Amino acid sequence: MFEIFKKKPPKQVFRLVGNRRTFRSPEEIQKINKDEADSAFTRYKKEIIDALLLSYGFHKYKTRAYVRLNRIGLLEYIDLQKERYGSKTFCVNIAVMPLYCESKILDFSLSERLGTLILGKDIWWDFATEKIAEASFRNVASAIEQYALPWFEEVSNVDGYRAKLKSLLNEKRADRFLNAMDTIEDKDSMIQKSIIELELPKRIL
């Protein structure tokens, strides 16, 4: 009797929408209605990204970032980074850091770009018009659910976090975090102290 093996369906390729080159030429920038673009960014960030990430337990942080605390004491961080010279494009950064390590700054040694998780390269999305901004933000929201949230899940346990740290190129920094994970005893007190020191939303506890 022959056993029939069903083929697994091929992994679906993520379809990018709204992505473009990071920079526009000065001539292209001059043609953009800056007020429309900035208004569209603010609107769809609120309607799409805020709504999505708040539903997953993130809290808004500063202007364009989101944070939450995972079960092993890591701060999970997402931010939307605008191109700074007026091209009206943005990318998405994701990162984690242990809040039980004393730090005066947000130290995101373990970080990725959303585009790298999707295609292994940097990707920027366009928001130069109302129409393209909505498409871009909906595409980013889908990518966050399919790529960023699973990346956070990988480091939400000690073994997964340890494995990620060992992949860091900066061995000194990786060793510091590995050592802290194994030796710091009163992690809860250190986390509370870091939340105050870094001016994070107290609601993340």
Phi and psi in degrees as a GROMACS rama.xvg file:
@    title "Ramachandran Plot"
@    xaxis  label "Phi"
@    yaxis  label "Psi"
@TYPE xy
-90.1516  134.636  PHE-2
-90.1323  131.233  GLU-3
-94.7882  124.295  ILE-4
-102.123  125.421  PHE-5
-83.4756  134.892  LYS-6
-73.3128  137.662  LYS-7
-71.5628  139.112  LYS-8
-63.887  142.47  PRO-9
-61.8711  145.194  PRO-10
-63.7372  129.338  LYS-11
-72.3152  133.243  GLN-12
-80.0774  132.721  VAL-13
-69.605  132.727  PHE-14
-95.7575  115.177  ARG-15
-77.4898  138.711  LEU-16
-135.521  132.819  VAL-17
85.8623  -3.52925  GLY-18
-77.2314  152.812  ASN-19
-161.877  178.102  ARG-20
-58.6395  147.998  ARG-21
-60.0896  -47.8819  THR-22
-105.848  143.392  PHE-23
-102.746  157.258  ARG-24
-72.6996  159.934  SER-25
-54.7881  -36.0245  PRO-26
-66.9748  -40.498  GLU-27
-66.9742  -39.8755  GLU-28
-62.4986  -38.1988  ILE-29
-61.3566  -27.6674  GLN-30
-83.1025  -10.0747  LYS-31
-79.5594  135.812  ILE-32
-80.967  99.0159  ASN-33
-63.7365  -37.7451  LYS-34
-64.5497  -42.4948  ASP-35
-62.8682  -44.4656  GLU-36
-63.2315  -47.7418  ALA-37
-65.8789  -37.4273  ASP-38
-65.1938  -40.5436  SER-39
-65.5772  -41.0899  ALA-40
-58.8329  -50.3067  PHE-41
-61.4286  -42.9906  THR-42
-63.844  -50.8528  ARG-43
-79.5828  -24.3274  TYR-44
-59.9594  -46.5576  LYS-45
-68.424  -50.1032  LYS-46
-70.7594  -33.2561  GLU-47
-107.528  -57.1358  ILE-48
-75.8503  -45.5792  ILE-49
-55.9691  -49.8486  ASP-50
-59.7492  -42.1376  ALA-51
-65.1271  -53.2002  LEU-52
-72.9754  -33.2642  LEU-53
-64.1683  -31.7587  LEU-54
-69.4852  -20.7741  SER-55
-99.3388  14.3181  TYR-56
88.0654  7.95383  GLY-57
-78.7602  159.206  PHE-58
-122.486  144.029  HIS-59
-67.0442  140.907  LYS-60
-137.389  122.208  TYR-61
55.3634  -143.423  LYS-62
-85.735  -43.9463  THR-63
-134.422  28.2184  ARG-64
-124.518  164.102  ALA-65
-140.493  142.284  TYR-66
-139.241  152.026  VAL-67
-152.671  160.695  ARG-68
-104.257  127.121  LEU-69
-92.1733  -178.822  ASN-70
-74.9156  -9.80121  ARG-71
-111.572  17.5113  ILE-72
87.577  18.0762  GLY-73
-96.472  139.034  LEU-74
-81.5347  121.794  LEU-75
-96.7994  132.514  GLU-76
-134.505  134.569  TYR-77
-132.486  134.728  ILE-78
-139.317  153.157  ASP-79
-100.254  115.771  LEU-80
-102.922  114.478  GLN-81
-79.142  144.4  LYS-82
-64.708  131.852  GLU-83
-83.9139  -10.3377  ARG-84
-107.326  14.0091  TYR-85
102.15  10.5665  GLY-86
-76.2929  -12.0096  SER-87
58.9021  49.8108  LYS-88
-128.24  161.044  THR-89
-148.617  155.868  PHE-90
-123.952  176.376  CYS-91
-126.292  124.049  VAL-92
-103.713  141.379  ASN-93
-129.893  147.946  ILE-94
-162.442  163.213  ALA-95
-136.014  153.802  VAL-96
-150.125  146.48  MET-97
-77.5672  122.982  PRO-98
-77.6033  -9.67517  LEU-99
-84.922  0.540459  TYR-100
-97.6535  127.613  CYS-101
-66.4304  128.971  GLU-102
-154.614  139.603  SER-103
-86.4684  -12.467  LYS-104
-133.825  163.619  ILE-105
-72.1728  113.027  LEU-106
-105.116  94.8419  ASP-107
-101.734  67.4384  PHE-108
-68.1178  -32.5246  SER-109
-101.314  100.381  LEU-110
-149.106  163.55  SER-111
-147.652  161.889  GLU-112
-98.3859  143.335  ARG-113
-57.3268  -40.0888  LEU-114
-60.016  -36.7075  GLY-115
-64.6362  -38.8529  THR-116
-66.2931  -34.2616  LEU-117
-76.2491  -52.3043  ILE-118
-129.18  2.89683  LEU-119
77.2797  18.8963  GLY-120
-151.56  163.467  LYS-121
-69.9675  136.509  ASP-122
-131.025  135.104  ILE-123
-120.785  143.866  TRP-124
-109.358  152.688  TRP-125
-95.8854  142.235  ASP-126
-138.314  32.4992  PHE-127
-69.6842  -22.7602  ALA-128
-133.754  164.76  THR-129
-57.7798  -46.5989  GLU-130
-65.6086  -47.0128  LYS-131
-71.2119  -31.4234  ILE-132
-63.4871  -46.052  ALA-133
-60.627  -44.5266  GLU-134
-62.2849  -42.4103  ALA-135
-63.1784  -46.6154  SER-136
-67.6298  -35.2155  PHE-137
-67.4693  -37.0738  ARG-138
-66.4967  -42.3123  ASN-139
-63.6708  -41.6597  VAL-140
-59.1096  -43.8255  ALA-141
-62.7878  -40.9926  SER-142
-66.954  -38.0861  ALA-143
-60.007  -44.4861  ILE-144
-66.9405  -37.3366  GLU-145
-84.835  -25.3682  GLN-146
-124.346  -47.6895  TYR-147
-71.3532  -47.4593  ALA-148
-63.2501  -40.9303  LEU-149
-63.6966  -33.4877  PRO-150
-62.5013  -43.2933  TRP-151
-62.6669  -39.5939  PHE-152
-62.3567  -34.1215  GLU-153
-61.8603  -32.2777  GLU-154
-103.418  15.6693  VAL-155
-91.0752  8.68726  SER-156
-132.415  157.079  ASN-157
-60.2752  -42.8872  VAL-158
-65.5804  -41.7714  ASP-159
-65.7478  -41.4463  GLY-160
-65.7332  -42.2535  TYR-161
-60.3566  -42.8328  ARG-162
-63.8488  -41.5415  ALA-163
-63.7855  -42.0882  LYS-164
-62.3904  -38.6745  LEU-165
-67.959  -15.5343  LYS-166
-87.1537  -6.50045  SER-167
-65.0091  142.379  LEU-168
-73.1146  -31.1868  LEU-169
-84.7034  91.815  ASN-170
-65.274  -35.7763  GLU-171
-61.2201  -45.033  LYS-172
-69.9564  -39.5333  ARG-173
-60.9227  -42.955  ALA-174
-62.6897  -37.2302  ASP-175
-62  -46.0494  ARG-176
-69.587  -38.9201  PHE-177
-63.2913  -42.9154  LEU-178
-63.9773  -42.294  ASN-179
-62.8653  -39.8093  ALA-180
-60.77  -34.2664  MET-181
-92.3579  -20.7018  ASP-182
-114.403  -29.0395  THR-183
-71.2279  126.867  ILE-184
-91.5224  -55.6782  GLU-185
-88.9099  71.7643  ASP-186
-67.7513  -35.0345  LYS-187
-60.6862  -42.8601  ASP-188
-65.5247  -39.7137  SER-189
-65.9631  -38.2641  MET-190
-63.76  -45.4173  ILE-191
-61.4053  -40.3738  GLN-192
-64.122  -42.0286  LYS-193
-66.1905  -37.8182  SER-194
-59.9572  -41.7366  ILE-195
-70.2761  -46.1774  ILE-196
-62.6844  -40.0195  GLU-197
-91.5953  1.7581  LEU-198
56.6115  45.1958  GLU-199
-85.3413  158.837  LEU-200
-60.6263  126.185  PRO-201
-65.1701  -19.3204  LYS-202
-68.4079  -12.5715  ARG-203
-70.4387  -17.3136  ILE-204
